[in-house]
Amino acid sequence: MSLSGFLFTLGWFLFLLCPIATAVVAVVAWRTTARVLTVLTVSLTVVTLLVAAILPEVAPPVVSAITAVAAVVIAVAGGSPVVRLLLDRTTFDEQEGLHGGIVVGERELLRGGEVVGLLERLAVVGAIIAGFPEALAVIIAIKGVGRFTELDDGAVRERFIVGTLGSWIWAAAAAGLVLLTSV
């Protein structure tokens, strides 16, 4: 193997450490409440995006495949703590319900938000990686129709919008890792 071939292989191997480490930290951050892990997940994602953006060549197929798997994990698992952090910064005195929603009057609204978010980010990152952006319109339509009757209250609307935008931006950033390695 020539020196340039060795450096090429070494460079892509070192790159792979970034999305893999980010995916591992994202899963740990999802399963714990330590905000420092959420900040670390965001920081590692930004660093990985920057490294992917400056790499001079298209990744070998195996690197793209591993990056795609890591990106899906980063999008799905990492999105939960990131969205939770955003919601904590924008939610004020709403009481959290037993099922992850917020209590308005005597009803718990936006129940199951974390599960909806996990599925939403999986669909968004999958649509972007697959090159099927039309699916994004279907995803948002399903979510909007599914939650429409709960959006009467201002606090509920705010939580819905912040959660959805945070979730989508995070999933798109994770998908960007794959797109940047194949350009």
C-alpha positions as CSV (number, residue, x, y, z in Angstrom):
1,M,0.0,0.0,0.0
2,S,1.3,3.4,-0.9
3,L,1.7,6.2,1.6
4,S,-1.2,8.1,0.0
5,G,-3.4,5.0,0.2
6,F,-2.4,4.5,3.9
7,L,-3.2,8.2,4.7
8,F,-6.5,7.9,2.9
9,T,-7.5,4.8,4.9
10,L,-6.2,6.3,8.1
11,G,-8.1,9.5,7.5
12,W,-11.4,7.8,7.0
13,F,-10.8,5.5,9.9
14,L,-10.2,8.5,12.2
15,F,-13.3,10.2,10.7
16,L,-15.4,7.1,11.6
17,L,-14.5,7.6,15.3
18,C,-16.4,10.9,15.3
19,P,-19.9,9.6,14.4
20,I,-19.5,6.4,16.3
21,A,-18.4,8.3,19.5
22,T,-21.3,10.7,18.9
23,A,-23.8,7.9,18.6
24,V,-22.6,6.3,21.8
25,V,-22.8,9.5,23.8
26,A,-26.2,10.2,22.3
27,V,-27.6,6.9,23.5
28,V,-26.1,7.5,27.0
29,A,-27.5,11.0,27.1
30,W,-30.9,9.7,26.1
31,R,-31.0,7.2,29.0
32,T,-29.7,9.7,31.6
33,T,-30.6,13.1,32.8
34,A,-27.1,14.6,32.8
35,R,-27.3,17.8,30.7
36,V,-23.5,17.7,30.3
37,L,-24.0,14.6,28.1
38,T,-26.6,16.5,26.0
39,V,-24.2,19.4,25.5
40,L,-21.4,16.8,24.6
41,T,-23.7,15.2,22.1
42,V,-24.4,18.5,20.4
43,S,-20.8,19.4,20.4
44,L,-19.6,16.1,19.0
45,T,-22.3,16.3,16.3
46,V,-21.1,19.8,15.3
47,V,-17.5,18.7,15.2
48,T,-18.4,15.6,13.2
49,L,-20.4,17.8,10.7
50,L,-17.4,20.1,10.4
51,V,-14.9,17.3,9.8
52,A,-17.3,15.7,7.2
53,A,-17.6,19.0,5.5
54,I,-13.8,19.5,5.1
55,L,-12.9,16.0,4.0
56,P,-11.5,16.3,0.5
57,E,-12.9,13.1,-1.0
58,V,-16.0,11.0,-1.2
59,A,-16.1,8.4,1.5
60,P,-15.6,4.7,0.7
61,P,-19.0,2.8,0.7
62,V,-18.2,1.1,4.0
63,V,-17.6,4.4,5.7
64,S,-20.8,5.8,4.3
65,A,-22.7,2.8,5.5
66,I,-21.3,3.0,9.1
67,T,-21.9,6.7,9.1
68,A,-25.5,6.2,8.0
69,V,-26.1,3.8,10.9
70,A,-24.5,6.1,13.3
71,A,-26.5,9.1,11.9
72,V,-29.8,7.2,12.5
73,V,-28.7,6.5,16.1
74,I,-27.6,10.1,16.6
75,A,-30.9,11.4,15.2
76,V,-33.2,9.1,17.1
77,A,-31.6,8.8,20.5
78,G,-29.7,12.1,20.5
79,G,-32.8,14.0,19.6
80,S,-34.7,13.2,22.9
81,P,-32.3,14.9,25.3
82,V,-31.7,17.8,22.9
83,V,-35.5,18.4,22.5
84,R,-35.9,18.0,26.3
85,L,-33.3,20.7,26.8
86,L,-35.1,23.0,24.4
87,L,-38.5,22.3,26.0
88,D,-37.0,23.0,29.4
89,R,-35.8,26.4,28.2
90,T,-39.2,27.3,26.7
91,T,-41.7,25.8,29.2
92,F,-42.5,27.7,32.3
93,D,-45.1,26.7,34.7
94,E,-46.9,23.9,33.0
95,Q,-47.4,20.8,35.0
96,E,-45.9,17.6,33.4
97,G,-48.3,14.7,33.2
98,L,-47.7,11.1,34.0
99,H,-47.4,10.1,30.4
100,G,-44.9,12.9,29.3
101,G,-47.5,15.5,28.2
102,I,-48.5,18.6,30.0
103,V,-51.6,19.0,32.1
104,V,-54.1,21.7,31.0
105,G,-57.2,21.9,33.1
106,E,-57.8,18.3,34.0
107,R,-56.5,16.8,30.7
108,E,-53.0,15.6,29.9
109,L,-52.2,16.8,26.4
110,L,-49.3,15.8,24.0
111,R,-49.1,12.4,25.7
112,G,-46.4,10.1,24.4
113,G,-44.4,13.0,23.0
114,E,-41.1,11.2,23.3
115,V,-42.3,8.1,21.4
116,V,-43.8,10.3,18.7
117,G,-40.4,12.2,18.6
118,L,-38.4,9.0,18.2
119,L,-40.6,7.8,15.3
120,E,-40.6,11.3,13.8
121,R,-36.8,11.6,13.8
122,L,-36.4,8.1,12.4
123,A,-38.8,9.0,9.6
124,V,-37.1,12.4,8.9
125,V,-33.5,11.1,8.9
126,G,-34.6,8.1,6.8
127,A,-36.3,10.3,4.3
128,I,-33.3,12.6,3.9
129,I,-30.8,9.8,3.7
130,A,-32.9,8.0,1.2
131,G,-33.2,11.2,-0.9
132,F,-37.0,11.2,-0.6
133,P,-37.7,14.8,0.7
134,E,-41.4,14.5,-0.4
135,A,-41.9,12.1,2.6
136,L,-41.2,15.1,4.9
137,A,-44.6,16.6,3.8
138,V,-46.3,13.4,4.7
139,I,-44.6,13.2,8.1
140,I,-45.6,16.7,9.1
141,A,-49.1,16.2,7.8
142,I,-49.5,13.1,9.9
143,K,-48.2,14.8,13.0
144,G,-50.3,17.9,12.5
145,V,-53.5,16.0,11.9
146,G,-52.8,13.6,14.8
147,R,-52.3,16.5,17.3
148,F,-54.7,19.0,15.8
149,T,-57.4,18.6,18.5
150,E,-54.9,19.3,21.3
151,L,-53.5,22.6,19.9
152,D,-56.2,24.9,21.4
153,D,-54.0,26.0,24.3
154,G,-51.1,28.4,23.7
155,A,-48.7,26.5,26.0
156,V,-49.5,23.3,24.1
157,R,-49.0,24.9,20.7
158,E,-45.7,26.4,21.9
159,R,-44.5,23.0,23.1
160,F,-45.6,21.3,19.9
161,I,-43.8,23.8,17.7
162,V,-40.6,23.9,19.7
163,G,-40.5,20.1,20.0
164,T,-41.2,19.6,16.3
165,L,-38.7,22.1,15.1
166,G,-36.0,20.9,17.5
167,S,-36.6,17.3,16.5
168,W,-36.6,18.1,12.7
169,I,-33.5,20.3,12.9
170,W,-31.6,17.6,14.9
171,A,-32.6,14.8,12.5
172,A,-31.6,16.9,9.5
173,A,-28.2,17.6,11.0
174,A,-27.7,13.9,11.7
175,A,-28.7,13.1,8.1
176,G,-26.2,15.8,7.0
177,L,-23.4,13.6,8.2
178,V,-24.3,11.0,5.6
179,L,-24.9,13.6,2.8
180,L,-21.5,15.2,3.5
181,T,-19.6,11.9,3.2
182,S,-21.2,11.1,-0.2
183,V,-20.7,14.5,-1.9
